[in-house]
Amino acid sequence: MSVLVELSFDQLKEALHKLPSEEKVAIWRMLDAEIDRPAIAQRFDAAIKEIRSSYSNISEDEVMADAVAATHLARKAKHAKNRA
């Protein structure tokens, strides 16, 4: 007999956090075996090419300034979330 249990992604994450380390490692190994690494590498390469193409007419200094500004915004948002 089987029982179907539906969990939201957040509920699943919470349940995983409660597992003992050995069970987390077993789940990690199971999922790691299913990862399509070449597909992930292709998606990453395509994203990098798109980024380089988008910034090809912009100086490295401007790109770095944008990256620093985005980092500051992300850190500020994370800090605000942690304080809430």
C-alpha positions as CSV (number, residue, x, y, z in Angstrom):
1,M,0.0,0.0,0.0
2,S,1.3,3.4,-0.8
3,V,0.3,6.8,0.4
4,L,0.6,10.0,-1.7
5,V,1.7,13.0,0.3
6,E,1.9,16.4,-1.4
7,L,4.3,19.0,0.0
8,S,5.1,22.5,-1.1
9,F,8.8,23.2,-2.0
10,D,9.1,25.2,1.3
11,Q,7.7,22.3,3.3
12,L,10.1,19.9,1.6
13,K,13.1,22.2,2.4
14,E,12.0,22.4,6.0
15,A,11.7,18.6,6.2
16,L,15.1,18.2,4.7
17,H,16.6,20.6,7.2
18,K,15.3,18.4,10.0
19,L,16.9,15.2,8.7
20,P,20.1,13.8,10.3
21,S,23.3,14.4,8.4
22,E,23.6,10.8,7.2
23,E,20.2,11.0,5.5
24,K,21.0,14.4,3.9
25,V,24.2,12.9,2.4
26,A,22.2,9.9,1.1
27,I,19.7,12.2,-0.6
28,W,22.5,14.4,-1.9
29,R,24.2,11.4,-3.5
30,M,21.0,10.2,-5.0
31,L,20.2,13.6,-6.5
32,D,23.8,14.1,-7.6
33,A,23.7,11.0,-9.7
34,E,20.7,12.4,-11.6
35,I,22.3,15.7,-12.5
36,D,22.9,16.2,-16.2
37,R,26.3,18.0,-15.9
38,P,26.8,18.6,-19.6
39,A,23.4,20.3,-19.9
40,I,24.2,22.5,-16.9
41,A,27.6,23.4,-18.4
42,Q,25.9,24.3,-21.7
43,R,23.3,26.5,-20.0
44,F,26.1,28.2,-18.0
45,D,28.2,28.8,-21.2
46,A,25.2,30.2,-23.0
47,A,24.5,32.6,-20.1
48,I,28.2,33.7,-20.1
49,K,28.1,34.3,-23.9
50,E,24.9,36.3,-23.6
51,I,26.3,38.4,-20.8
52,R,29.5,39.1,-22.7
53,S,27.5,40.0,-25.8
54,S,25.3,42.3,-23.8
55,Y,28.3,44.2,-22.4
56,S,30.5,44.0,-25.5
57,N,30.1,47.8,-26.2
58,I,30.6,48.8,-22.5
59,S,33.9,49.3,-20.8
60,E,35.1,47.0,-18.1
61,D,35.0,49.8,-15.6
62,E,31.3,50.4,-16.3
63,V,30.6,46.7,-16.1
64,M,32.4,46.5,-12.7
65,A,30.5,49.5,-11.4
66,D,27.2,47.8,-12.4
67,A,28.3,44.6,-10.7
68,V,29.4,46.4,-7.5
69,A,26.1,48.4,-7.4
70,A,24.1,45.1,-7.9
71,T,26.1,43.5,-5.1
72,H,25.4,46.4,-2.8
73,L,21.6,46.2,-3.6
74,A,21.5,42.4,-3.0
75,R,23.4,42.7,0.3
76,K,21.1,45.5,1.4
77,A,18.0,43.5,0.6
78,K,19.4,40.4,2.4
79,H,20.3,42.5,5.4
80,A,16.8,44.0,5.5
81,K,15.3,40.5,5.2
82,N,17.4,39.3,8.1
83,R,16.4,42.2,10.3
84,A,12.7,41.6,9.6
